[in-house]
Amino acid sequence: MSKPIKLLPILPAERALKVISGRWKAIVLYHLFDGPKRLSELNRLMPGASQKVLIQQLREMVEHGLVHREIFRQVPPRVDYTATRLGLSLQPVLLSLCEWGRRHAVALDEIDRLVDCPVEPRARLINTSDVRRKSIVEFNRVSSGPTRGGRDVQARKAGAR
């Protein structure tokens, strides 16, 4: 693997957070857990993400070994993105982060502002595919709205009326 462009921190926890931090990285990984995806598929699955940001975050994940980019020599050219073993190993980590986020929201009495985490154990995904799709759509709809300081601007305006 080539040397990453940005030097990563030497503290393991800080390094892990740096590698997975990014507005869409966790969601991209979630979609890649199900198998290879093309950029156009990822764009459709995450309508709130601009193509520029999506490409930038995919490149960073490729650079850090979480995602593999495969170019098929055909006309028109085709590029598939797949989660690597290292990327797949983040599934339980992302699930733990979702659970911690729920506990944090409960502690701060903000549970009503949350949507379901799209990262769920594999067994639940198979049995609840329709629910999962609705959760993803709802997550993307809510998370793609205008935000400032982590709060939904529209919800604040509506609450002020």
C-alpha positions as CSV (number, residue, x, y, z in Angstrom):
1,M,0.0,0.0,0.0
2,S,1.3,3.5,-0.8
3,K,2.1,6.0,1.8
4,P,-1.0,8.1,2.8
5,I,-0.9,11.7,1.6
6,K,-1.9,13.0,5.0
7,L,0.2,11.8,8.0
8,L,-2.1,10.0,10.4
9,P,-1.9,10.5,14.2
10,I,0.3,8.1,16.2
11,L,-2.3,7.5,19.0
12,P,-4.4,4.5,17.8
13,A,-7.8,5.9,18.9
14,E,-7.1,9.2,17.3
15,R,-5.9,7.5,14.2
16,A,-9.1,5.4,14.0
17,L,-11.3,8.5,14.4
18,K,-9.3,10.4,11.7
19,V,-9.7,7.5,9.2
20,I,-13.5,7.2,9.6
21,S,-14.3,10.8,10.2
22,G,-16.1,12.5,7.4
23,R,-19.7,13.4,6.8
24,W,-20.5,10.4,4.5
25,K,-17.8,7.8,5.2
26,A,-19.8,5.7,7.6
27,I,-22.8,5.7,5.3
28,V,-20.6,4.8,2.2
29,L,-19.1,2.0,4.2
30,Y,-22.5,0.8,5.2
31,H,-23.6,0.6,1.6
32,L,-20.4,-1.2,0.6
33,F,-20.9,-3.8,3.3
34,D,-23.6,-5.2,1.0
35,G,-21.3,-5.5,-2.0
36,P,-19.6,-3.6,-4.8
37,K,-21.2,-0.3,-5.8
38,R,-20.6,2.1,-8.6
39,L,-20.4,5.9,-8.0
40,S,-23.8,6.5,-9.6
41,E,-25.3,3.9,-7.2
42,L,-23.8,5.6,-4.2
43,N,-25.1,8.9,-5.5
44,R,-28.6,7.5,-5.7
45,L,-28.4,6.0,-2.2
46,M,-27.1,9.2,-0.7
47,P,-29.0,12.1,-2.4
48,G,-27.8,14.6,0.2
49,A,-24.1,14.0,-0.6
50,S,-22.6,16.0,-3.5
51,Q,-20.7,14.0,-6.1
52,K,-17.5,16.1,-5.3
53,V,-17.6,15.3,-1.6
54,L,-18.5,11.6,-2.3
55,I,-15.5,11.2,-4.6
56,Q,-13.2,13.0,-2.1
57,Q,-14.3,10.7,0.7
58,L,-14.0,7.6,-1.5
59,R,-10.5,8.6,-2.4
60,E,-9.6,9.0,1.2
61,M,-11.0,5.6,2.1
62,V,-9.1,4.0,-0.8
63,E,-5.9,5.7,0.4
64,H,-6.5,4.4,4.0
65,G,-7.2,0.9,2.8
66,L,-10.9,0.8,3.7
67,V,-12.2,0.7,0.2
68,H,-10.9,-0.9,-3.0
69,R,-11.4,0.9,-6.3
70,E,-11.5,-1.4,-9.4
71,I,-11.4,0.1,-12.9
72,F,-12.8,-2.1,-15.7
73,R,-11.3,-1.5,-19.1
74,Q,-14.4,-1.3,-21.2
75,V,-16.3,1.3,-23.1
76,P,-17.7,3.3,-21.4
77,P,-15.2,2.8,-18.5
78,R,-16.7,1.3,-15.3
79,V,-15.4,1.8,-11.7
80,D,-16.6,-0.3,-8.8
81,Y,-16.0,0.4,-5.1
82,T,-15.8,-2.4,-2.6
83,A,-15.2,-2.6,1.1
84,T,-11.8,-4.3,1.9
85,R,-11.4,-6.7,4.8
86,L,-10.1,-3.7,6.8
87,G,-13.2,-1.8,5.8
88,L,-15.5,-4.7,6.6
89,S,-13.9,-5.0,10.1
90,L,-15.4,-1.6,10.9
91,Q,-19.0,-2.9,10.9
92,P,-19.0,-3.7,14.6
93,V,-17.3,-0.4,15.3
94,L,-19.9,1.5,13.5
95,L,-22.7,-0.4,15.2
96,S,-21.1,0.4,18.6
97,L,-20.9,4.1,17.6
98,C,-24.6,4.0,16.7
99,E,-25.5,2.5,20.1
100,W,-23.3,5.0,21.9
101,G,-24.9,7.9,19.9
102,R,-28.4,6.6,21.1
103,R,-27.3,6.5,24.7
104,H,-25.8,10.0,24.4
105,A,-29.0,11.4,22.9
106,V,-31.0,9.8,25.7
107,A,-28.7,11.3,28.3
108,L,-29.1,14.7,26.8
109,D,-32.9,14.2,26.3
110,E,-32.6,14.5,22.5
111,I,-33.7,11.0,21.5
112,D,-36.7,12.4,19.5
113,R,-34.2,14.1,17.1
114,L,-32.6,10.8,16.1
115,V,-33.3,8.5,13.1
116,D,-32.4,4.8,13.0
117,C,-28.8,4.0,12.4
118,P,-28.4,2.4,9.0
119,V,-25.7,0.2,10.4
120,E,-27.3,-2.9,11.9
121,P,-26.2,-6.4,12.5
122,R,-26.4,-8.6,9.4
123,A,-29.2,-10.9,10.8
124,R,-31.5,-7.9,11.3
125,L,-30.8,-6.5,7.8
126,I,-32.0,-9.7,6.1
127,N,-35.3,-9.8,8.1
128,T,-36.1,-6.1,7.9
129,S,-35.0,-5.0,4.4
130,D,-38.1,-2.8,3.9
131,V,-37.7,-1.2,7.3
132,R,-34.0,-0.7,6.5
133,R,-34.7,1.0,3.2
134,K,-37.2,3.4,4.9
135,S,-34.6,4.1,7.7
136,I,-31.9,4.9,5.1
137,V,-34.2,7.1,3.1
138,E,-35.3,8.9,6.3
139,F,-31.7,9.1,7.5
140,N,-30.6,10.6,4.2
141,R,-33.6,13.0,4.1
142,V,-33.0,14.3,7.6
143,S,-29.2,14.3,7.5
144,S,-29.1,16.1,4.2
145,G,-31.0,19.1,5.4
146,P,-29.3,22.4,6.2
147,T,-27.4,22.3,9.5
148,R,-25.5,24.7,11.6
149,G,-23.7,23.6,14.8
150,G,-25.2,20.1,14.5
151,R,-28.8,21.3,14.7
152,D,-31.3,21.4,12.0
153,V,-31.9,25.0,11.1
154,Q,-35.4,24.4,9.7
155,A,-36.5,22.5,12.9
156,R,-35.2,25.4,15.0
157,K,-37.1,27.9,12.9
158,A,-40.3,25.9,13.1
159,G,-39.9,25.6,16.9
160,A,-39.5,29.4,17.2
161,R,-42.8,30.1,15.6
